[in-house]
Amino acid sequence: MKKLLTLTALGLVFASCSSNEMASNSHALAERNVASVNTPICAVEQHSRNKSWYRVSIAGKPHNEHWYGKKQVMRIKNNYVQKGKCQ
């Protein structure tokens, strides 16, 4: 009788582990996150009057009201890209 109960218990354990649903923290669900299409795009805008001034806009909105030189604006853009705030 003991053997029958043990085998039944083991059978239930294996049956419950073999269900189609996976736990949300399962290693089988682990995957590398890739930048999605929803990430806004960083763009460098050029000032309309002074062609040597630039600023970064994210999804069409300037990140601030200041204008910068080409090197500075590229550093700002690269920082945003590295932080994953835009593409």
C-alpha positions, -999 to +999 in steps of 0.1 A: +000+000+000+029+024+008+044+017-025+012+025-043+008+058-024+044+067-032+041+059-069+008+079-070+024+109-053+054+108-077+030+105-107+011+136-096+044+155-091+055+146-126+021+153-141+019+187-125+054+196-137+047+186-173+017+209-178+018+233-208+019+264-186+052+278-176+060+298-145+066+335-152+101+332-137+110+301-156+145+300-172+128+288-204+112+323-207+145+341-203+155+359-234+176+389-243+157+422-246+162+438-280+154+475-286+118+477-297+102+497-324+085+518-297+118+534-287+117+571-299+141+583-324+168+609-316+173+635-343+197+663-345+181+696-356+199+725-371+190+761-361+171+779-388+193+811-387+226+800-374+237+769-392+264+760-367+239+755-338+222+722-332+200+705-307+187+670-300+150+662-304+135+630-291+103+619-309+100+654-325+103+673-292+135+691-282+152+677-251+157+713-239+157+749-252+194+753-256+214+750-288+249+734-290+279+730-313+281+698-334+305+679-311+284+686-280+251+677-296+265+644-308+278+636-273+243+644-259+227+622-286+251+593-280+244+595-242+207+591-248+212+562-272+235+544-247+210+549-219+183+534-242+161+565-242+161+567-280+176+551-311 
